[in-house]
Amino acid sequence: MKIVGVTSCPSGVAHTYMAAEALILAGQNHGVEVLIETQGGAGVENKLKSKDIEDAVCVILTNDISIKGEERFKGKKVIRMGVSEIIKKADAIVLKVKNTFK
């Protein structure tokens, strides 16, 4: 099972990367592959590949600011949350996705 996502915050620094790390660690804890693209102060990093998006059961997007290239996720199940909420609830989010898309 694969989940992809994009994290970004208004300042594009710490919270962007904290949210990405939280989701990736939650994926490791639950045996789910999680690939996260960050859109921060350093620009776009770890850009998601079309194949990874296609293979993903869902997409997690931050909604603190607009995401560049959001049209890539058309037709996919999308979860939108604030960066702070993702950081706090990453484990629960990944577990819920895993149980929903078994």
N, C-alpha and C positions, 0 to 999 in steps of 0.2 A: 504494500500500500504506500502511496506517495501523496504528500501534501506539498503544495507550493504556496508561496506568499511573497508579499512586498511590504517592507516596513519603511516608514518615513515619518519624521516628526517636524514641527515647524522650524526648529533650529538645525535639524539634520545632523546632530552629533550624537551624544550619548544614548538617548532613548531609542533611536533608530537601531543601534547595534545591540542594546540590551534586549529589545523585543525579539530581534532575530536570534540571538543566542538562547533566549528562554524557549522559543519554539523548537529550535534544533535540539536542545537538551531534552525537552519533553518528548520529542520524537524518539530519541535514543532510549529514553526510559520505557517507552511503550512499543518499541520495535516497529516504528513507522519512519519511513524516509521523509525527511522534511528539508526542502530546499527553499532558501529565502534570499530574495534579491533585496539589497538595501539601496535606498535613494536618499543620500545624505549630503553633508557638506563636501564630501570627496566625489560627488557625482554618483552614477549608478555603478554598483559593485555586485559581483556574482549574478550577472544578468541571466534570467531564466531562459532556457532553451525551449523552443517550440515543442519538442518531443516530451520534455518534462511536464510542460503545461498540459499537453494532450493526455499524458498518462496519469495525471493527478486526479484524485477523487474529489478534491475541492481546493479552493484558493482562499487564503487568508490575507485580507488587505487592511491596512490601517486607514482610519478615516479622519485623522487629525488634519491632514492636508491632502490635496489631490495627488493621485499617483500617475506618473508618466507611463504611457503605454498601456493603459487599462483596457483598451479594446482587445488586447491579446487574450483576455479571459472571457470573452463573449461565449455564452452557452455553458459555462461551468458554474457549479454551485459556489457561491461566494459568501464568505463570512467577513463582515466589516466590524472592526472594533478599534477603539482608541489604543494608542501605544502603551499607555500606563496600564490599561485593563489587560492587554495581551501579556505584559510583563508579569502581572499578578496572577493571571489565570491560564497561562500557557499549558500547564499540565492538564488541567480540566478540559481545555479546548481540544487538545490532541486526543485525549481519551474519548471524548464525546464523538469526535470525527471517526475515530477507529471503530467505536461501537456502532455508529450509524451506518457506516459503509462496509461492514464485514462481508 
